Amino acid sequence: MQADAHPDIRGIRDSIDNIDAALVHLLAERFKFTQRVGELKAESGIMPKDEAREARQIARLREIAVASGLDPIFVEKFQGFIVTEVVRLHHHIAGTETEPDVVA
């Protein structure tokens, strides 16, 4: 029996698709703000990476995850992925990015 054969799966998957689209829109909005932060940091000579802020955010998001019934380790990994991209963007804005390592 295929998964789509169950009558409830189609509707649930439609809901998942809607949530995925909302997440993409939210990430796009988030990155508009992080771009502006990167511009302000570059103008002010502030380093792209803020480890103290990152640690506070991870702690805060882990608490939210636990309260929401979501695995805090997953949330920390997800946030880490986002922060890595934000820092890369901030380095780009500041003109301090380095060439990626080339594997031969």
C-alpha positions in Angstrom: 0.0 0.0 0.0 1.4 3.4 -1.0 1.6 6.2 1.5 -0.7 8.4 -0.6 -3.3 5.6 -0.5 -4.2 6.5 3.0 -7.0 9.1 2.9 -5.5 11.3 5.7 -2.0 11.6 4.3 -2.8 13.8 1.4 -4.3 16.5 3.6 -1.5 16.3 6.1 1.1 16.6 3.4 -0.7 19.7 2.0 -0.4 21.2 5.5 3.3 20.3 5.6 3.8 21.9 2.2 2.1 25.1 3.4 4.3 25.2 6.5 7.4 24.6 4.3 6.5 27.6 2.1 5.9 29.7 5.2 9.4 28.7 6.6 11.0 29.8 3.3 9.2 33.2 3.5 10.2 33.6 7.1 13.8 32.8 6.3 13.8 35.3 3.5 12.5 38.0 5.9 15.1 37.0 8.5 17.9 37.4 6.0 16.7 40.9 5.0 17.3 41.9 8.6 20.6 40.1 8.9 21.8 41.7 5.7 21.1 45.1 7.3 22.9 44.1 10.5 25.8 43.1 8.3 25.8 46.5 6.6 25.8 48.3 9.9 28.6 46.1 11.2 30.7 46.7 8.1 30.1 50.5 8.4 31.1 50.5 12.1 34.0 48.1 11.8 32.3 45.5 13.9 33.4 41.9 13.3 30.9 39.7 11.4 30.9 37.0 14.1 29.4 37.7 17.5 30.0 34.5 19.6 28.4 35.9 22.7 25.1 36.7 20.9 25.2 33.3 19.2 25.5 31.6 22.6 22.6 33.6 24.0 20.5 32.8 21.0 21.2 29.0 21.2 20.3 29.0 24.9 17.1 30.9 24.2 16.1 28.7 21.3 16.9 25.5 23.2 14.5 26.6 25.9 11.8 27.4 23.3 12.4 24.1 21.7 11.9 22.2 24.9 8.8 24.2 25.7 7.5 23.4 22.2 8.2 19.7 22.4 10.9 19.9 19.8 14.4 18.3 20.1 16.7 21.1 21.3 19.7 19.5 19.6 17.9 19.7 16.2 17.1 23.4 16.9 20.7 24.1 17.8 21.9 22.4 14.5 19.3 24.4 12.5 20.4 27.6 14.1 24.0 26.8 13.6 23.3 26.3 9.9 21.6 29.7 9.7 24.3 31.5 11.6 27.0 30.0 9.4 25.3 31.5 6.4 24.7 34.8 8.1 28.4 35.1 9.1 29.3 34.2 5.5 27.0 37.0 4.3 28.4 39.5 6.8 32.0 38.7 5.6 30.9 39.2 2.0 29.3 42.6 2.9 32.5 43.6 4.8 34.7 42.4 2.0 36.5 40.1 4.4 35.5 36.8 2.9 38.1 34.2 2.0 38.3 31.8 -0.8 36.8 28.4 0.1 39.2 25.5 0.5 39.7 23.7 -2.7 39.9 19.9 -2.4 42.0 18.3 -5.1 
